[in-house]
């Protein structure tokens, strides 16, 4: 069974990996998604990157 784990705001990647392991899962995939802020300047919409979201996919460790 697959489950997604997001690195939380006040959590390091290592903390997240330890949490995944404690729940009995093994990481099989890491995904990073950019976070954008929308700004409208002179009627034109601009998207400015302000961060990223890191998501790990895990499967139950048998």
N, C-alpha and C positions, 0 to 999 in steps of 0.2 A: 504494500500500500504506500503510495507516494504522499508526501506532505511538504508544503512550502513554509519556509522560515525566513522572516524578514529581520535584518539587523535593525534593532530598535534605536531610537534617537540617542539615548544615553548608554549605549552598549558598543563595545569594540567587536571586531570580527571574531576575535578569539573567544570572547564571552558568548557570542552567538553559537559558535562551533561547539563549545562546551555544553550549552543548553540543548543543542541537537543531540549530542552524544548521551546526555542524561535521560533524554526522552526515548532512547533506544533506536535512534535513526543513524544512518550513514549517508554522508553527502554524496550525491551523484552529479550535481550540476550547480553552477553559480551563474547568476544573471545580474547585470547592472542596468538600471533604467534611469535615464536622466530626468531631473525635475526642472521644469521651466517656469518662469514668471512672465506673465503677459503684460506688456506695456504698450500703451497707445500714444503715439507721438505724431502730431500733425495729421491725424486721421489714418495713420498707418500703424498696423499692429506688429510689434516686435516681440519675439520670444527670446528671453535671456536665460541661459542655464544658471541655476542657483544651487544645485546639489545633485545627489544621486541616491538611488535606492538600491541596496544590495539584497538580493533574494537567493537563498539556497534551496535546492530541492533535495529531499532526502527520501530514502526508502527504509522500511523497518529492517533493522539488523537482526539476522537470524542466528 
